[in-house]
């Protein structure tokens, strides 16, 4: 019996030693994996790309005097002679010929609206092609389209300025007439993503004082019992507000000459925050639920300074750069600043992720679902690139 007890004790000790050794090995392995993961993540986060690899390229024919706009993973080309949609592989998705003097193109989601300034027709498209035409009998001054295909049209009838809302198929939703005496002249308009809210910026005179009014109209259940569907309005003395845009179904911003204003509310928008602006705004960009204001850098250390705000009006980041930009956009929590020759890309924490030159002259940069993959539109080709 004693010998048996000794054997069992020795056996248990060996099992314990084996388990301890195994546990130690597992702990060491986990620690090593974590360290490698941290190193890899840190390397990825802090890595600065200065070059890119072209992973795909197809030729394209450039139309002189045409403009290009991003359209999801595709792009729109338009000129006085027509409008075209092309995918990243160079395939002509759809095209539509017209004759216009001053074409205006607005894009929201999968919908595209196109009209001639002072023209009479608005053409509406989605990713399949033309889906409707809206005919007006008075000159068109401004258009706007929502992500659900609702089109807002500002026209001119001398003493009054009608604002009309249509479904993309031409069905009238609502129409109301404004005048300088009642509301002023509409200078900017925007529709929420769900098409329920419409925001309009008006300019008017009150006893010789320049004024701006931001008005919100609700075309859902809440606004039906209100005159002209007007649910809220805000007056600003001595201000000019040339920009108003919805960032989502319930958030919008307006840019005045000395302040950036954010509004919030799905039914009756209210003024959420105001940020005073002390320097002249050089340009404004919005998207990805963010707004960016570009200024000439007053310190002179760089040429430009850009303040980026979230949809709630909070200052998210400030960037300083020297790139003579042709466009700036927000996508995948990154800020892309570029011109025909080079690009500068920041992540959401303000770190530079790419700073380099393009191989060819670039007209448009299109983001993809990958943070390091982009599509470049050049006068002669469409290039798919990966940062490296």
Secondary structure by P-SEA (a helix, b strand, c coil): caaaaaaaaaaaaaaaaaaaaaaaaaaaaaaaaaaaaaaaaaaaaacccccccccbbbbbbbbccbbbbbcccccccccccbbbbbcccccccbbbbbbbcbbbbbbcccbbbbbcccccbbbbbccccccbbbbbccccccccccccbbbbbbbbcccbbbbbbbcccccccbbbbbcccccccccbbbbcccccbbbbbbbbbcccccbbbbbbbbccccccccccccccccccccccccbbbbccccccccccccbbbbbbbcccccccbbbbbccccccccccccbbbbbcccccccccbbbbbbcccccccbbbbbccccccccccccbbbbbccccbbbbcccccccbbbbbcccccccccccccccbbbbcccbbbbbbcc
